[in-house]
């Protein structure tokens, strides 16, 4: 990395110092996501870590099929793909609480969904104070509400998720062509990582895969939103609008760069390898000033068709068992490879 790696103490003291100390070296800026974009780990992180850890912490294994189906929809297959973990849990619990079939299953199995008020209060607190949604801001909220015991469980879940990452997602290599693409980018642009993943996990991954030397900044969830990451770097570097490009796999990535009047290159879920195979030609269009307009519009039109806007359980003819089975082979393959003794419902 062009800037020294941050320690845990530095993150707590001033998480944005890499952004603030950034110095422009090229005429172009490329912001790039990691999970599901650089590496094919989105399914693994959610299905092997986020979801089972939450069911373990909150005693929801008896509604595993419902929880996995809803959580996978928001985290992986909908327009909310890639959203912050706390926002994803908020969406998931709200949807579960509203479904009559889930209410019936909860009653039959004597299971209760967790109270969402502590989670909602924390999210409101972080947004009001313009803090990134992550463990540092959650710890601060816990310290300000020390007798709200459910917050400790929420923090415990989030910490458990982070501690599990190195054993699973860190082992998944980047897509073929990523390193070559980064080398190409670095010749013409300043490159930064923007992500809702914790900084330490991002730094560990990029260093372990031998690609950290290509980037100037690694901005994780502690540094605020992706839009904020890009905003600060763009302002500091004084890049022109059409000299800023975001590479991402979710609508949140698109919104982040468009909020800053930049351009977007989609790594569409299911077509990630093709996106990296085609990147060199797209990047050439970018640095030649030919990206904005028809070229980008065509890419965005295709990307817009990939992620779902309506949950399957709201569609006519929906059957929960069939819906759960649709992703069963994906789950099973991941468990067979990374956690063969892990708990997984097979229907």
N, C-alpha and C positions, 0 to 999 in steps of 0.2 A: 504494500500500500504506500501511496505517496505521503500519507500522514501517519504518524505513529499510532499503533493500536491503543485504544482506550482501555484503562483499567476499570474495574467495577466501581472504585471510588470516584474516578473521573466522571463516569456515567451519572452517578448520583449527584455529583457537584454541579456538572454542566454537560448534559448529554449532547448538546448541540455544538460543542466546541469545534468539531471537525468541519461542520457547515460554516461556522463563523470564520474559521481560519483558512478556508479554501481560497486558493489563488488560481485564477484562470491561466491556462497555458496554451490553449487552442481556440480556434474560432467557433467550434461546435461543442455542444454538451449532449451526452447520451446518458439517460437515466435507465437503469435496468432492474427489473424485479428478479427474484431468485426462485422461490418455490413455484414449481409448475411452469417456469419460464426458462431458467438456466438448467434446472434439474427436474427430472420426472418424479418428484417426491410428493406431490400434492395428495394423491390417493393414499400413499403410505402414511403420511403424517396424520391425516384425518382418521383413516380406518384403523390404524395400528396404535395411535397414540392419543389424539384428542378425545375421540369418542369413547373408547374403552376406559380411559382414565376418568372421564366424567361419570360414566355409569358406576365405576368402582367407588368414587368419592361420594356419590349421591344415592347409591343403592337402587339403581334403575335397570339392573340386568334383567328383571322380569318383564320389562317392556323393550328389550333390546332391539327387536325388529323395527318397532315404531321409532325408537330414538335414532337408530342408525339411518333409517330411511330419510327422516326429516333433516338430521344434521348433515348428511351427505348432500342433500338437495341444496341447502344454503351454502355449504362450504365448497362444493365441487361442481355442481351442474347448473346452477342458477346464475342470474346476473349479479348475485351477491358473492360469487366465487372470489376467494382471496380477501374477504373482509376480515377485520380484526376479530380475534378469538372471542372477546367478550361480547361484541356485537353479534357474532354468530350464535353464541349461546342464548343471547336475548331473543333472537329471531326463532331459534329452535324451540325454546321453552314456550314462547307465545303461541307458536303453531300447534305444538302438542296439546296445550291447554284448551285450544279452541276446537279440537277434533273430537267428535262424539264417539268415534270408534276407540280412540285413545282413552277417553274418559271411562268408557265401559271396561276396557282392559285394566285400567288403574284400580277401579272398584273391585273387579273380580280377583285381582292379584294382591289386593291390600297394599298398594304402592302409592306414594304421593310425590308429585313433582315438587322440586324445591321452590321456596318462596323467592320470587324474582325481585322483590323490593330492594334488598341490599345491592344486587347487581345493577338495577336501574339507578339507584342513588349514586353508586360509584361512577357509572358512565356519565351521569349528569354532572357530577363533581368534576370529573376530568375535562369534560367539554367546556364547562363554565370557566375553568381555570386555564384553559388552553394547554392541557397536558396530554401527552401521548398515552393511549390506553395500553398499559403494560404493568409489570410487577412493581417498578419504582413508584408510579403514581398510586397503585393499589395499596402499597405499603404505607404511603403517606395518608391515604384515606383511612386505613385501618388505625393508624396512630391517632387520627383525629376522632375516631369512633371506636375506642378500645373495648367497649363492652358489647359491640355488635358482633357476636360470635360467628354468625354465618359468613362474615367477611373473611375470617381465618380459613374456613374451608375453601372458599373461592380462591384465595391466595395459594392454599396448599395444592389445589388442583393445577393451577397455572404453573407453580414451581415444579410439580411432578412432571408436567408436560415437557418443560424445558430440560429437566434432568434425563428424560427418556430420549430426546432428540439424538444425542451422539451415538446411541446404540442402534438407531434405525436410519433416519433420514440422512445422516452424515455419510453413510456407506453407499448412497446412490450417486453415481457419477453424473457429470453434466451431459447434456445431449451431445451427440456427435456434431462437430462443427462449431461448438460454442467457443472453444479456445482460439480457433482460427479467426472467428468473427471478432472476438475481443482484441486480438492482435491487430486486425484491420481497423477497428474503431479507434484504438489507442494512437494510431498513426495520424489521425485527423481530428480527434475529439477528446475532451476531458470526459472521463467515464465515472459515473457514480452508481452505487447500489442503493435503491430505495425499496423498503420492505416494511411489512408489519410484523416481521419476525424479530425477536430480540437481537440486539447488536452482537452479543457474544456468540450466539449460534451462527449468525451470518459470517462473522469474522473467522470462526473456526472452520466453517465450510469452505469459504473462498481460499483460505490459507491451505487447508488440507488437500484441496483439489489443484493447488498450484496456479491459481488464477487471480490471486489478490493483487499481484504486482501491476495488473492492468487498470486498477481503479484508484481514484483519488479520494473518494469518500465512501464509507459504508454507513448508511443511515438506517437504523432499525426503529422499532416501535417506540422506543424511549425518546426519540427525536421528533415525535409528532407524526402527522399524517404524511402520506406520499406527496400530496399537493404542496404541503409546507416544505418538504425536503427540496422539491424542485424550485419552489418560489425563492427560497433563500439562496440556493446555488446560482440560479439565473440572475438574481439581483446583484449578488456579489461579483459574478463574472461579467455582467452586462451583456449577456448573449441576446442576439436578435431572436424574435419569435420563431422564425422558420429555421433557426439554427439549433433548436432544442428538440430532441427526439426521445420518446419513452418507449421501451420495449417491455411488453407485459402480456399476461394471459387472462386478465379479468377486466370487467367494466370499471372497477375502481381505479385501475391503472390508466385507462382511457380518460376518465373524469379528472384524474390528478393532473395530467399533462394539458388537457384542454382548458382547465381552470387557469393555466399559465400560458395559454395561447400557443402551445407547442404542437408537435406532430406525434403520431402514434404508429408503432409497428406491432401488430398483433401476433402473438404466438398462441394460436387457437388451440384449445383443449382437443386432443384427438389428432391434431395435425402439427404437433410441435416440431417433429423432425423436418417436415417439409418447410416450415417457417425458417428454420436455421439453414437448410439447404439453399433457400432463396434469398437469404439475408444480404449477401455480398452485392447482388444486383440492386436491391432496395437501398442499401447504404450508399451506393454510387449515385443513385437518384437524389438522395438526401444532400450529399455534399456538393452536388452540381446545381442545387436549387430547383430541382424538377419534381420533388416529392409531393409538395402541397398541391391539392387540386384533384384531378382525375385519378392519379395513381393512388393516393391515400384513400380517396373516396371508395374505390373498388375494394381495397383491403378492408375498410371499415364495414362495407356492405356485407361482405362474406363473414366477418367476425360477428356481426350483429345477429346472424342466424344460428350461431353455435350455442349460446347460453340461454337457458329457459327463463321465461318470465311468469309462467303459471305452474304452481306445484301440481304434481300428478294426482294428488288426493282431492284436488278441486275439479278434476275433469270427469266427464260422464263415462261410466263404465269402469271406473277405478276399482282395482282389487288389490288389497294390501299385500297379500302373499305373493302374487305375481310381480308386484312392484319391487318387493324386497329381493326376489329371486333374480331380477334383471341385473343386479350388481353383485350377485353372489359369487360368481367366478372370479371377479376382480378381488373381492375380499379374501377368498380362499387362497388364491395364488400368492397374495401378499403375506398371509399368515404362514403358508407353507414355506416361504422363503425366509422370512424375518422373525417369525414368532410361532413356530410349529406347535408349541405347547400352550399357546394363548387361548383365551376363551372367545369363541365365535359360534354364533347360532347358524346352523345350516338347515334350511327348510326344503 
